[in-house]
Amino acid sequence: MEGVVVQFDLGVFSVEAVKKAAYKYINKFSTDFALQGQSIVCSLIFTQNTSQDSIQFYIDDFRKEVLDQDLREKIKKESEPLRNLILAHAFSKTTLVEQ
């Protein structure tokens, strides 16, 4: 098995975002996580028959997915009050809660 280390700055990316991104690639490589100082250290473990070109492709794609997941988290947090308002308004028009 071949392992590659990829690091992410905790000041920029959340552990949750990195874990969600790793889950997307669970069928391509396994991942070990560690926190070292202000870094999330990911050891990506590929099978022996994975080519160097494929490994580089998955590393690059994994980095993009971490960014995507982190931005999704931030947008979710920022839009939460509006989503709650929309849901409250939608449910206020139903008979789910008797007044």
ROVEX-722518 format. One record per residue (C-alpha): y, z, x; residue number from 1; residue in three letters. Coordinates in steps of 0.1 Angstrom, whole numbers, plus 2048, in hexadecimal, padded with zeros to 3 digits. Layout:
<sites>
[[Y; Z; X]; NUM; "ALA"]
...
</sites>
This chain:
<sites>
[[800; 800; 800]; 1; "MET"]
[[823; 7F8; 80C]; 2; "GLU"]
[[840; 810; 805]; 3; "GLY"]
[[865; 809; 805]; 4; "VAL"]
[[881; 824; 802]; 5; "VAL"]
[[89F; 81D; 7EC]; 6; "VAL"]
[[8BB; 836; 7E9]; 7; "GLN"]
[[8D6; 83C; 7CF]; 8; "PHE"]
[[8F5; 851; 7D1]; 9; "ASP"]
[[8F4; 86E; 7B8]; 10; "LEU"]
[[919; 86B; 7B4]; 11; "GLY"]
[[915; 848; 7A7]; 12; "VAL"]
[[8F3; 848; 795]; 13; "PHE"]
[[8E1; 861; 780]; 14; "SER"]
[[8BD; 86B; 786]; 15; "VAL"]
[[8B5; 861; 762]; 16; "GLU"]
[[8C2; 83D; 768]; 17; "ALA"]
[[8AC; 83A; 787]; 18; "VAL"]
[[88D; 847; 775]; 19; "LYS"]
[[893; 82F; 757]; 20; "LYS"]
[[896; 812; 76F]; 21; "ALA"]
[[877; 81C; 782]; 22; "ALA"]
[[864; 81E; 761]; 23; "TYR"]
[[86C; 7FA; 75A]; 24; "LYS"]
[[85A; 7F0; 77A]; 25; "TYR"]
[[83C; 806; 776]; 26; "ILE"]
[[825; 7E8; 776]; 27; "ASN"]
[[833; 7DA; 796]; 28; "LYS"]
[[836; 7FA; 7AC]; 29; "PHE"]
[[832; 81F; 7AA]; 30; "SER"]
[[850; 836; 7B3]; 31; "THR"]
[[854; 858; 7C3]; 32; "ASP"]
[[875; 869; 7BF]; 33; "PHE"]
[[886; 883; 7D4]; 34; "ALA"]
[[8A9; 892; 7D6]; 35; "LEU"]
[[8B8; 894; 7F9]; 36; "GLN"]
[[8DB; 8A1; 7FB]; 37; "GLY"]
[[8F0; 88A; 7E5]; 38; "GLN"]
[[8D5; 86F; 7E3]; 39; "SER"]
[[8B9; 865; 7CC]; 40; "ILE"]
[[89E; 858; 7E3]; 41; "VAL"]
[[884; 841; 7D3]; 42; "CYS"]
[[865; 837; 7E5]; 43; "SER"]
[[858; 817; 7D6]; 44; "LEU"]
[[833; 812; 7DC]; 45; "ILE"]
[[825; 7EF; 7D9]; 46; "PHE"]
[[801; 7E3; 7DB]; 47; "THR"]
[[7F6; 7D3; 7FB]; 48; "GLN"]
[[7F4; 7B0; 7EC]; 49; "ASN"]
[[81A; 7B0; 7E3]; 50; "THR"]
[[82C; 796; 7F7]; 51; "SER"]
[[84C; 79F; 80B]; 52; "GLN"]
[[860; 787; 7F5]; 53; "ASP"]
[[853; 798; 7D6]; 54; "SER"]
[[85B; 7BB; 7E4]; 55; "ILE"]
[[87F; 7B1; 7EC]; 56; "GLN"]
[[883; 7A1; 7C9]; 57; "PHE"]
[[877; 7C1; 7B8]; 58; "TYR"]
[[88D; 7D7; 7CE]; 59; "ILE"]
[[8AC; 7C2; 7C5]; 60; "ASP"]
[[8A2; 7C1; 7A0]; 61; "ASP"]
[[89C; 7E7; 7A0]; 62; "PHE"]
[[8BF; 7ED; 7AE]; 63; "ARG"]
[[8CE; 7D7; 792]; 64; "LYS"]
[[8B9; 7EA; 778]; 65; "GLU"]
[[8C5; 80C; 785]; 66; "VAL"]
[[8E9; 800; 781]; 67; "LEU"]
[[8E2; 7F2; 75E]; 68; "ASP"]
[[8D1; 813; 753]; 69; "GLN"]
[[8EE; 828; 761]; 70; "ASP"]
[[908; 813; 74F]; 71; "LEU"]
[[8F4; 816; 72E]; 72; "ARG"]
[[8F4; 83C; 732]; 73; "GLU"]
[[91A; 83C; 737]; 74; "LYS"]
[[920; 825; 719]; 75; "ILE"]
[[90A; 83A; 704]; 76; "LYS"]
[[91D; 85A; 70D]; 77; "LYS"]
[[93F; 849; 707]; 78; "GLU"]
[[935; 83A; 6E6]; 79; "SER"]
[[923; 859; 6D8]; 80; "GLU"]
[[941; 866; 6C3]; 81; "PRO"]
[[946; 844; 6B3]; 82; "LEU"]
[[920; 840; 6AC]; 83; "ARG"]
[[91F; 863; 69C]; 84; "ASN"]
[[93D; 85A; 686]; 85; "LEU"]
[[92D; 83A; 67B]; 86; "ILE"]
[[90C; 84B; 673]; 87; "LEU"]
[[91E; 868; 660]; 88; "ALA"]
[[931; 84E; 64C]; 89; "HIS"]
[[912; 83A; 644]; 90; "ALA"]
[[8FE; 859; 639]; 91; "PHE"]
[[91B; 867; 625]; 92; "SER"]
[[917; 849; 60D]; 93; "LYS"]
[[8F2; 851; 606]; 94; "THR"]
[[8E1; 86B; 5F0]; 95; "THR"]
[[8CD; 879; 60D]; 96; "LEU"]
[[8E2; 898; 60C]; 97; "VAL"]
[[8E9; 8A5; 5E9]; 98; "GLU"]
[[90C; 8B4; 5E6]; 99; "GLN"]
</sites>
